[in-house]
């Protein structure tokens, strides 16, 4: 029974982490054309890294118990330059700095995050069905 709850906890931590990743991807997509932020420059793409969560057991060993968001980082890729001298944010040469957000890459990241979320949900559903089947054996 302990392993059932551990399985559900691991999968739910994965769902939480992927949900957070989806939120960051959504923020990137919604700011893909933001040329001026509070800091004065274009929006900077953000990314997420995960870290495993380990719990110590009674025997002194570490046991994997899920994942968590480790860091939200700013992508250091260069900004996209486009020639548009009529744009209010254009520099002296007529170029506008746009965010370093590649919409195609963000969509790919969104699909992989959604699939990872769905797989974790499937793990929880399967674990629940196995537990219910085990309970019905004695009936």
N, C-alpha and C positions, 0 to 999 in steps of 0.2 A: 504494500500500500504506500509505503514511503517513496518507493521509486515512481509510482504513479504521480504523486504530487510533485516530485522533483521534475518529472517529465513535463508536466503542465507548467510549472514555474519557469523552466528553461524556455519553453516555447512562448510563454506569455512575455518574458523579458525580450525575446527576439521580436515579438509583435510591437512592443513598446518602442524599441530602438528603431525599427523600420518605419513606424509611424512618425517618429521624430525626424528621421531622414526624409520622409515624404514632405513634411512641413518645410524643411530647409530647401528642398528642390522646388517646392511651390513658391517660396520666397524668391529664389533665383529667377524662376520663369516670370514672375510678376514684375521683376525689376530689370528684365533683359534690355530695356531701352531707357533706363533711368540715367540721364547724363549728369544730373546734379543732385547730390545728397546733402545731408546736414553738414558733412565734413567738407563740402565744396566740390569734390570730384565725382566721377561716375561711381555707380554701385559696383562693389567688389563681390564676385561670386564667393559663396560659402560652401564648405563641404563638412562632412561629419566622419569621424573615426569612432569605431567601437572598441571596447575592451572586454575581455572575458572576466567573469566574476567567479571567484573561487571561494569556497567555504572550507574551513578546516574540519576534519572529522575527528571522532574520538581517538582514532589510532594515530593522529598527528599528520595524516596526509591531507593534501588539498583535493577537493572534488569540484569539478565544473558545475556551476549552478546558474549559468546564464550569461547574458551580455548586458552592457550598459554603454551609454554614450560617453566616450572618453574625451572628445574634443570637438569643438566647432572651429574650423580654421578658415582663413581667408586665402583664396587661390591667388598665387603670385604670377599667374599668366598675364601677359601684357593686355592692355585695353585694345579694343578694336577701333581703328581709325577709319572714318568715312569722310569723304570730301563733300561738304555742304556749307558753302560760305554764307548762305542765308540763315542758317541755324543760329539761335541766340548764344549757344555755347561754343561756337566755332572759334578756333584760335586765329592768330594773325595770318596763317597760311590757308585758312578756310576749312581746316579739318576739325571734326568733332570726335572726342573720345567717348566711345560707348563701352558699356560694361564688358568684362571678359567672360560673359555667359554665352555658351554655345547651346542654342535651343535644342538642337538634335541630340547632343550629349545628355542634356538634362532629361529629355524624353526617354532616352535609353535607361538612364539611372532611375527614372520614375517607374518604368516597367519592371526593372530588376527588383526594386524595393517593394513594389506591389506583389510580385511573385513570391518574394521571401516572406512577406506578411501572410499571404494566402497559405503558403506551405506550413508556417507555424500554426495557423488556425486549423489546418488539416491535422496536424500532430495532436493538437488538443482534442479535436473531435474523435480521432481514432483512439486516443488514450481513454476518453470517456466511454466510448462504445465497448472497449475491451474490459473496462472495469464493470460496466453494466452486465456484460456477458458472464463475467466471472461470478457476479452476485446471483445470477439466474441459474447457475449450475446446480445449486443445492435445492432448487424448487421442484 
